[in-house]
C-alpha cells in the first residue's frame, strides 16, 4: 500500500500529519511531504485515518 497526495488539492490543514507523522509532514511553507510513500502493515490504520481526515480529499491510498 502507498500513500499519495494531489498537491493541487492540498491546502495544508495538517490533520493528516497529526494522524500519521511518521508518514506525512508539512514543511515550513505548508506543503505536504510524504516521508515514506510505502506504508508498512503496522501503519495501515494510521494511513487510512490520515486519508479520511483530509477535508479536501487530497490524499489517497494505492495498492
Backbone bond lengths (Angstrom), bond angles and torsions (degrees), N, CA, C in turn:
res aa  C-N    CA-C-N  psi(-1)  N-CA   C-N-CA  omega(-1)  CA-C   N-CA-C  phi
1 X - - - 1.441 - - 1.529 108.62 -
2 X 1.324 115.16 140.60 1.467 121.42 178.25 1.515 109.91 -128.72
3 X 1.334 115.49 148.09 1.455 120.79 174.82 1.529 107.49 -102.78
4 X 1.327 115.78 137.51 1.463 121.32 -178.98 1.524 109.10 -134.10
5 X 1.324 115.78 151.46 1.463 121.08 -179.27 1.525 109.67 -122.95
6 X 1.314 115.75 140.25 1.458 122.20 170.45 1.528 105.98 -92.99
7 X 1.309 116.37 99.20 1.466 121.70 -173.64 1.526 112.86 -61.28
8 X 1.314 117.55 -26.22 1.470 120.29 178.50 1.522 111.91 -70.52
9 X 1.336 116.58 -27.94 1.463 120.43 -178.16 1.524 113.17 -91.47
10 X 1.330 116.89 -27.94 1.465 121.04 -174.95 1.528 110.28 -62.80
11 X 1.326 115.81 129.08 1.460 121.39 179.38 1.526 112.37 -112.80
12 X 1.326 117.21 6.48 1.456 121.61 173.17 1.515 115.87 74.84
13 X 1.324 118.45 30.66 1.462 120.61 179.00 1.531 111.96 -64.50
14 X 1.327 117.22 -36.82 1.460 120.99 176.85 1.514 115.97 88.80
15 X 1.328 118.06 2.82 1.462 119.64 178.78 1.530 110.77 -61.74
16 X 1.309 116.52 -36.92 1.464 120.70 179.87 1.525 110.90 -64.79
17 X 1.312 116.43 -41.34 1.466 120.96 179.71 1.534 110.15 -62.85
18 X 1.313 117.33 -37.59 1.462 120.76 178.17 1.522 111.17 -62.33
19 X 1.328 117.55 -34.21 1.456 121.56 -175.79 1.526 113.62 -88.99
20 X 1.324 117.25 -23.53 1.473 119.94 -179.13 1.533 110.48 -145.80
21 X 1.342 117.62 65.14 1.469 120.20 -176.23 1.529 114.16 -65.80
22 X 1.326 116.93 -19.44 1.465 118.84 177.73 1.525 111.70 -78.97
23 X 1.332 116.83 -13.04 1.463 121.55 -179.67 1.522 113.07 -109.51
24 X 1.334 116.55 -33.30 1.467 121.44 -170.94 1.522 110.57 -132.14
25 X 1.333 114.91 145.72 1.466 119.61 178.69 1.522 109.62 -152.28
26 X 1.325 115.66 138.55 1.462 120.43 173.18 1.518 108.49 -87.42
27 X 1.330 116.32 135.51 1.460 119.04 176.71 1.527 109.71 -84.13
28 X 1.316 116.84 -177.35 1.465 121.26 -176.18 1.524 113.51 -63.48
29 X 1.333 117.06 -19.63 1.463 121.31 -179.75 1.525 112.44 -99.95
30 X 1.338 116.30 6.38 1.460 120.27 178.38 1.512 114.92 83.37
31 X 1.328 117.17 12.18 1.459 121.23 177.30 1.524 109.25 -87.84
32 X 1.300 117.06 137.23 1.452 121.21 -178.78 1.522 110.51 -81.34
33 X 1.314 114.85 128.58 1.458 122.20 175.48 1.521 108.11 -107.81
34 X 1.310 115.65 133.55 1.456 120.17 173.72 1.516 105.90 -93.38
35 X 1.315 115.83 109.39 1.454 121.00 -176.30 1.524 111.57 -71.09
36 X 1.316 115.84 -40.87 1.465 121.79 177.15 1.517 107.96 -142.38
37 X 1.315 118.41 106.06 1.464 119.78 -178.07 1.530 113.20 -66.77
38 X 1.334 117.66 -31.41 1.462 120.18 179.08 1.520 109.60 -81.56
39 X 1.311 115.00 122.92 1.464 121.72 -177.12 1.528 108.86 -93.39
40 X 1.324 116.46 123.46 1.458 121.18 176.50 1.528 109.52 -71.05
41 X 1.323 115.95 156.95 1.469 120.46 -178.47 1.522 111.77 -54.50
42 X 1.316 118.10 -41.17 1.453 121.75 -178.59 1.520 114.53 -71.89
43 X 1.326 117.15 -10.07 1.465 121.88 -178.93 1.527 112.87 -106.93
44 X 1.306 117.30 2.13 1.463 120.86 -175.01 1.532 112.20 -60.31
45 X 1.320 117.51 -41.89 1.470 119.72 179.93 1.519 111.52 -64.19
46 X 1.334 117.04 -40.27 1.466 120.63 178.02 1.526 110.52 -65.22
47 X 1.331 116.71 -40.78 1.463 120.31 179.29 1.528 110.71 -63.77
48 X 1.309 116.91 -42.41 1.476 120.59 177.86 1.528 111.04 -62.95
49 X 1.331 116.29 -41.73 1.470 120.47 178.55 1.527 110.60 -63.52
50 X 1.321 116.99 -39.04 1.462 120.96 178.59 1.528 110.48 -63.37
51 X 1.319 116.65 -45.05 1.472 120.94 179.19 1.524 110.41 -62.35
52 X 1.312 117.14 -44.99 1.480 120.85 -179.73 1.527 112.12 -65.72
53 X 1.322 117.84 -28.18 1.467 120.80 -175.75 1.522 114.02 -77.16
54 X 1.315 117.60 -13.86 1.462 120.42 -175.38 1.534 110.64 -73.97
55 X 1.336 117.30 116.89 1.472 119.70 -177.32 1.525 114.00 -72.59
56 X 1.326 118.02 -13.25 1.466 120.30 179.77 1.539 111.87 -114.23
57 X 1.330 116.67 10.84 1.473 122.87 177.24 1.524 111.94 53.59
58 X 1.326 116.67 46.75 1.464 121.05 -179.21 1.533 112.22 -89.25
59 X 1.323 117.86 -10.55 1.466 121.23 -178.80 1.514 110.56 -109.80
60 X 1.330 114.44 151.48 1.458 119.78 174.85 1.526 108.40 -149.88
61 X 1.309 114.86 157.05 1.454 121.90 174.31 1.521 108.37 -106.25
62 X 1.312 115.24 137.20 1.466 121.05 179.01 1.517 108.89 -121.45
63 X 1.325 115.97 146.09 1.475 120.55 177.26 1.495 110.82 -83.26
